[in-house]
Amino acid sequence: MGRVSDSPPVEGEDKLQIKVDHPRSGGTTPNNQHRSTKSPPRPPPQQMYQPFKNHVSWLVPTFVVINIVLFIIVMYINDCPKRSDNCLGANVLGRFAFQTLKENPLLGPASPALQRMGALVVKKVVDQHQVWRLVSCTWLHAGVFHILANMLSLLVVGIRLEQEFGFVRIGLLYTISGVGGSLLSSLFIRTTISVGASGALFGLLGGMLSELLTNWTIYANKLAALLTLVLIIAINLAVGILPHVDNYAHLGGFGTGFLLGFVFLIRPQYAWVRQRNSPPGYYGNSSKPKYKMYQHVLLVLSLVLLVAGFVTGLVLLLRGVDGNDHCPWCHYLSCIPTPLWKCRSEQVYCESSTIQNQLNLKCLTNGKSNVYLFDASNSTTSLEQLCSALCS
């Protein structure tokens, strides 16, 4: 086939004239007497594959605002100057001042304030059945550095997903993944508190991976997209092997989000979308399936695994089962010891005495001592954490 051009003919070439006779109103031409008046349907305009409409992202920014507001409330409840004479920024921030970097290197509150606001404390979940802490802890953060890292990640990943799939799908994916991360964390980390939205964020990454796999046939650069996403996930999970990072929450959130992606982020096939947006009969009379068979299989299998996993995890947690007793090597998933750091904290002991509203603590391991303002609301867990910070 040649290229159609609108330029005039070159001199010397044979000129071919095509004359088109238009019949006048009420008349016919001999050439049109046996010509069919029915023209074939026009091909539909070429459009980008877009099974879902573009949504306005408002839920993810709302989540960011909620997290920031809750962090401010925690700092208000913490009221560092009331409990200690050594606070960062007390002259400027007042009761919003931060704990010392030795007590909280993330520039944030003390653990008692986080516990009051709903941090994950396994002992309270097991003994007092405060299961709601599995949800509330995902909206709290340990410090300024912590919340900045998580909220920036949420904006980068979450806004794009919400624009593609809508606030309902992404809201459920984010929330349920956070609970899945808290559940796995509580089965293995028994002695320290846990807060943060990292499990929910890893759920979004897991959902992105399963979305790529379940919608594999509609992607053009499949291998490049898969390798890029796997590399990003691997780097983020590798950070979790450092000490004081709850990698169980990362793994639990990622696994939950990966399964939920097969449920919430499934896309119709291109053939079905093309046929739906074309004139009737243009691509044949047989209707195209909206989803592939493997997509249905992955959806059902993921739902079964999710329900079984959550039910089993909750039963084991409420019975007080320690996952480390049944999986002696699982602690390497959260921290790998090196000559630069240790993973398992050593047992520490402190002597305590109270004089009116003052609490005197002395670490028997290193001989350090300190005086704290004593509050009747201080629990045994809070005293243990003060002792651990003093002996560190």
N, C-alpha and C positions, 0 to 999 in steps of 0.2 A: 504494500500500500504506500502511496506517495503522500507527501505533505501538501496540504491545501494552502494555497497562497492567494492573496488578493491583489498582487502586483500585476501591471499590464503586460501583455505579451511582448516578446522581443521581436524586432524586425527580422524578417527572413524565415520565421517559423510559420507553419500552417496554422491558420486561425480556425478555431472550432467554435461555432456559435450554437448555443442551446436556446431554443425559443420555447417558451412555456405559454400555452394558450389558456387563458382563464375564461371559463364559460360565463356568459352574461346571465343575468337573472332571468330564470325561466327557460333557458336554453341549454342544449347539450352538444357536445362535440362527438365526432365518431370515435375518437380514441377513448372516450370515457364511458362509452355505452356498456362495455363488458368489464369495466374496472371496479373492484370492490371498494366501497366507500368506508369500510371499517379499517382503521389503522391499528397497528400493534401497539400495545401499551408502552408508554415511555418508561425507560429505566428510572428507578428512584434515585434521587440525588445521593451522592456518596457522602456519608456522615461518619464521624468518629464513633467507635463502639462506646456507648454510654448507656448501660441498662438502668442506671439510677440517675435521677435528676441531681443537679448540684445543690447541696444544702448549705445554708448559712450556719457557720460554726458559732454557737453561743454557749453550749453546755461545757465544753472544755475550758474556755475562759472563765466561766462561772466556777468550775472546780478549782481553778487557780486562785480566784478571789476567796473562796471558802477556806482553802488551806492557809492562805496568808492571814485571814481574819482569826482563824483558830490559833495560829502561832502567836499573834498579838495577845489574844486572851490568855494563853498559857503563860506568857511573859508577865502579864498583869497579875495572875494568880501566884506566880513564882515569887515576886517581890523580894528579890535578892537582898536589898539593904536591910530588910526586916530580920533576915535570918543570918546574915554574915556581914562582917566588916570589910571583907575583901571581895569587891564586886567591880566588874569592868564597866566603866562609863556611868557610875552612880551619880556623879555631879551633873551630868547632862541628861541622862535617861530616867533618873529617879527610880521608881519601882520597876521600870522596864529594863533595868541594868542586867547585864549578863553575869553568869557565874564565871569564876576564874577558868582560864584555859586548862589548867591542871584538872579541874573537876569536869569541865565540858569543853573539849577542844574544838567542838563544832560551833561555838559561840551561841550558847542557848541557855535554857533553864536547867534547874536541878531535876533529878528523877522524880521526887515526890510530886511536883507540879504536873508532870506528865502522867503519873499514875492517877491523880485526881481527875484528869481530863479524859482518861480512857486508854492509857497505854496498855499493851498486851503484857499481862502478868499471868503466867501459866498457873501459879498457885491459886490465884483468885478465880480463874476460869474453872479449875478442877474442883476446888473446895467450896466455892460460893456460887458456882454455875453462872458466872458472869460471861456468858457466851458472846454478848454484845461487844466485848472488847476485841473480838476478831475483826469487827467492822470499824469500830472507832479508832483503832490504832493506825489505820491506813490514812487517816486525815490529820495526823499529828506529825510533827517533825522535831528533831532533837536540837536543831540550831539553824543559824542563818545560812551557813554553807550547805547544810543538808537540804533545806527547802529551796534554795536557789537552784541547785543542781537538778532536783526533781521537777520543779515547775518549768524550768527551761526545756527539759526533755519532754514534759507533757505537752507544752505548746508546739514544739517541733513535730512530734509524732501524732498527737491527738487531733490537732486542727485538720490536718489533711485527711485523716480517717473519717472524722465527722462530716467533712464536706462531701466525701464519697458515699458514705453509708448512712448518714443521719444520726441524730442524737440518741435515739432509742437503742439502736444496736451497739453504738460505741459506749453509751452510758452503762448498759448492762455488762458489756465486755470488761470495762474498767473496774466496775464495782465487784463483780463476781471473782475476777482474777485477784483482786486485792484480798478477798476473803480466803481464796485458795492458798495464797502465799502465807497468810497469817496461820492457817491451819497446819501447813507443813512445818512452819517455823516452831509452832508451839509443841510439836511432837518431838523435837530434837533440842531446842534451846530452852532449858528449864529454869535457869537460875537468874537470868538477866531480863530486863524489860526490852520490848521491841516496839518501835514506831517507824512510820514512814510509808510513802506511797510507791516504793520501789517495786513491790510485788505487782501492783496494778499496772505500773509502767511496763514491766516485763510481760504482763499479760497482753498489752497492745503489740509488743514485738512478736510474741507468739502467735497472735491473731494475724499479723501481717504475713508470717511464714505460712500458716495453714491456708490463708486466702490465696497465696501464690500457688500452692499445691493443688487446691481443690478447683481453682479456675485456670489450670495449667494450659488448656487448649486455646485460650483467648489472648495469651501473651505472645508478643513478637520476640523479644530478647529474653527468652526464658532462663537460659543458663547464666547470663550476666546478672539478671535480677536476683536469681537464687544465690549466687556466690556473694554478691554484695550484701544481701540481707543476712546470710549466715555469718559473714565476717563481722558485721556490726554486733550481732547477738553474741558471738564468741568473745569478742573484746569486752563487752559489758559483763558477761558471766565470769570472765577471768578476773575482773576486779573483785569479785566476791570471795576469792580465796585469800584475800588479805584479812588480817585480824580485825575484830570489832565491826565487821560487815556481815549482815545477816543474809548469807547466800541461800539459805533454805527458803526464805521469803521470795527471793528472786526465782529460784527453781520452781517453787510451787505456783507462783504467779504466771511464769512462762508456760508451764505445763497446762494450767487451767485455760489460759488465753489461747494456747495452741489448739486445744479441743473445741473451745467455744468458736474459734474462727471457722471451723467446718459447719457450724450451726448458723451463726449470725452473718458471716461475710461471704456466703455463697452467691455467685453471680449467674444469671441466665446465659445460655450459650449464644454465640454470635448468630448462628443460623436462625434461631428462634426470634431474636431481636430484629434481624434483617427481614424476615418474612412478615413480622408484625408491622413494620414500618413501610412495607411495599404494597403496591396495588394488588388486589385479590387475583390469585392465579399466576402472578408473575414468576414466582419461584416454585411452581407446581401446586397441585391441589392437596397433596398430603401435608398434614401439619407437622411441623418440626417440634421435637421435645424441648421443653424449657430447660431441663437439667439433664445431665448425663447420669447413667446408672451408678457410676462410681461415686458421684456427688451424693446421691441418696444413701449409699452404703456408708460413706464416711460420716454423714450426718447422724444416722441411727447409732453407729458404733461409738461416736463421740458422746452422744447423750447418755448411753449406757455406762460408759467409763466415768463420765462426770458424776452421775448420780451415785454410782457404786463407790467412787473415791471419796466424795464428800460425806456420805453416810458412814463409811468405814472409819474415816479420819475423825469425825465427831465422836463416834462411839469409843474409839481408842483414847481420845483426849479426855473425855469425861470420866473414863475409868482410871485415869492417871498413868497410862502406859507411857514409858520412856522409850522412844525409838532407838536411842543409843544402846539399850540393852539387847535389842534384836538385830542391830546392824552395827557391829563394832568398827567398821571402816567408813561409815557414812560421814563421820566428822571431817574427813578429808574433802568432802564436797563444799564445805563452808570455809575451811582454813587449812592451808598446807604449811607446816612448820619449816622454817629456814633458819640459817645462822643469824639472820637479822631480826627475827621475831619469834615469839612463842604463841601457840594457839590456845592451849589449855591453861586457864588461869590457876595459879597455885592457891591453896587454901590459906586464908589469912585469919588472924585472931586479934581481937581488940579488947581492951578493958574500958568499961564505961562507968561513969558516975554522974549524977545529976545534983545540982545545987540550984534550987528554985527553978528558974527557966533556962538554966545553962546546962548543956550536955558536954561533959569532958570525955574525949575519946583518946586512947593511946594504943597505937599499933604495936603489938608484941613482936612483930617480925623485924621492923626497922627502927623501932623506938620513937617514931614521930608521934606527936600529940597535937591536938587542936581543940578549940572550944567552939561549940555551936549553940545557937539559940534553940532551946528545946520547945517543942510543941506537942501537946497531948495527942494530936492527930498523927504524929510520926509512928509508922508501923514498924514491925520487926524487919520487913524488907528494906525500908528506908534506912534503918540503922546499919544493916548489912552493906548497903551500897555506900554509905558514908565511910564505913570501915574499909571497904575495898578501895575507895578513892584515896584514903589516907595512907594505905599501905602500898599503893602503886608507885 
